[in-house]
């Protein structure tokens, strides 16, 4: 790129019609001049060649992505992560804010991903390391998306569960049990106080536990538990499968008594989820496989909150995400960022329920509640309910006992003195 | 995990029915005992809890993933990339080979990804860094997939192009031209000798260049170029879009004269591609947006050849991939691995054509050919054809002239002395 070409990829904020642009926050490590690298970053993700040979034209004013802000954070001796590249020069860690014209592709998730996470940003000359930290959509773009059908309030209404977290549990053993045995375990946990008994993200429609058969068992067990407890319950069935089976599996599962559906968002593809959203009769719950492969490292890839925003946009009512503490190798800040991405205003798109999870139990509920700072979250133990030494019913009970203590402002260990299920949970998992 | 539990996740190769397992090659950096970490890695990606409380059972023999090989490569002072984690102990870089029972999920791409790239591998206690280096499928698994409909031979037959590379070109300016002007450029390039004129991966179905209108123009221009040259040509239209539009866009594009279709594999989702494969009448060509976000770093994420194998499995006839040289920040070894993943035997699944690309021109053809080591590849310049100083027809001609020289064993610079298009290309891009 010639020096004279660079200016065409910079703009002042007042020159940009914000309704026509996505705002992208990248951090990057460039080799050579940061201003040149930032111009290339815009060029590569939009008009890589902005004129025909021998034609006097400039496609950049309308179609070019533009740098709005460029901040050099520091000069570095080396890249944070060594990679092969072709550039020569000093290394700078930078932050850049870009306005990307969304009419280049329109309100389509695959095309959005192709532009902001595609060949452009990841193969810009002089930028061996880059991470998309955040994305913001104008109302004109959001208007084309349905977002969650039920959202936080809809899920609470379905469960008649207000002013407290929603209590999920991942039925375990997660893989290998036939539907009847699997169902019996879920039933116990509902009786113990679980709101939502769920399939593991790896359990879908295998021959040894066909989805339809499992839904028949769990649907029946759910209704029995509702009768026994006088409380609405949810069986969250995992219909993760090829996209051309999603609608059929939705219908089969819902007809048999599944009343929320789990989809592994990235493995299925967010576009498949958006398709299912148009059809669904029940809440859609996202699980997070594959996201860590590109979000864990601080200086390369994609921040997980970008994926949370896209999952909400695609229509998920709930987003399960890696939770607090070093066990899940995710910083508290990142978990907070993801929770905020679920709940904060997003045009006409409803909030979705954040479920920060990972090795939870009655022993971790207080910590998670304190870190979330509100009751608008889901809590999703696996072994903490289904590996409880007194069994799954006691496991679920221990969670509710922990919440009773927290709600009453009583220390869970004190509360445990009168509640053997809680005491056993704290002993086993504390 | 207790010491006595670890053995249940190890097996000798002769104990494994290979037809019932996927073979997974991971590299990882673990903190603490490597054998314990490897057992956890198997547990987390299969039977995380392998028995019910108070039931005497063990689900591992049938459903557990098993370590077949574990090699400690070296002890390290620190992780290659610092990340937060909960483990304590020495750090070891390891290689591990795992047999994963595919009946846990069945022949479904989203469920495969959920198991081998999901919460299991990326959130295993004691393994902050991991990379899935390779995957191998037994015939019993492959039998459920169609793979490429046309493959390398089908594409060659359609173009009547044998014993040489296939010459693609990305029409540029990539974004912003109306269909008629865009078409005129493609037409010129076909006349100059291009086999396949293609849409950029970011150009799909925007309001300023609707896919149907573009296909009408390009379809007509293609037929005119075929008549003028007496040679079959391909217009490769980009139908990347929401998955529920793919079939409709396929039909609309093919009816108007597009005779191959581009899909951005990961942004759309491989499952959407597998769905389209069942319907397609023309070759499907993959582009690589988003893959670099999880494949670039040597010690974390997913090796790109895993994605190449999955793209072939999903049904792509051609896989465009980052090519040779530091410009694309991909090692030659990795490009070679990807080319091999396209062409090597894969049960009954046909080979697909590898297209290693990135800033190519007549000046780079010899290098690419030498590195590929055969004519079974596609060559895909953008500016090298459409930014040629004498225009796109001359740009395409320069590529064919370079190939004539290579085929005749003549140095391209010598050949350029009598061929001004080639000379201009070498001057502009060499």
Interface residues (C-beta under 8 A of the other chain):
Chain A: X45 X46 X47 X48 X49 X50 X51 X52 X53 X54 X59 X62 X63 X80 X81 X83 X84 X85 X86 X103 X104 X105 X106 X108 X109 X110 X111 X113 X114 X115 X117 X118 X119 X120 X122 X123 X125 X128 X172 X173 X174 X175 X176 X177 X181 X185 X200 X201 X202 X204 X205 X206 X207 X208 X240 X241 X242 X243 X244 X264 X266 X267 X268 X269 X270 X271 X272 X274 X275 X278 X287 X288 X289 X290 X292 X293 X294 X296 X297 X298 X300 X301 X302 X322 X325 X326 X327 X328 X329 X330 X331 X358 X382 X383 X386 X387 X388 X389 X390 X391 X392
Chain B: X45 X46 X47 X48 X49 X50 X51 X52 X53 X54 X59 X62 X63 X80 X81 X83 X84 X85 X86 X103 X104 X105 X106 X108 X109 X110 X111 X112 X113 X114 X115 X117 X118 X119 X120 X122 X123 X125 X128 X172 X173 X174 X175 X176 X177 X181 X185 X200 X201 X202 X204 X205 X206 X207 X208 X240 X241 X242 X243 X244 X264 X266 X267 X268 X269 X270 X271 X272 X274 X275 X278 X287 X288 X289 X290 X292 X293 X294 X296 X297 X298 X300 X301 X302 X322 X325 X326 X327 X328 X329 X330 X331 X358 X382 X383 X386 X387 X388 X389 X390 X391 X392
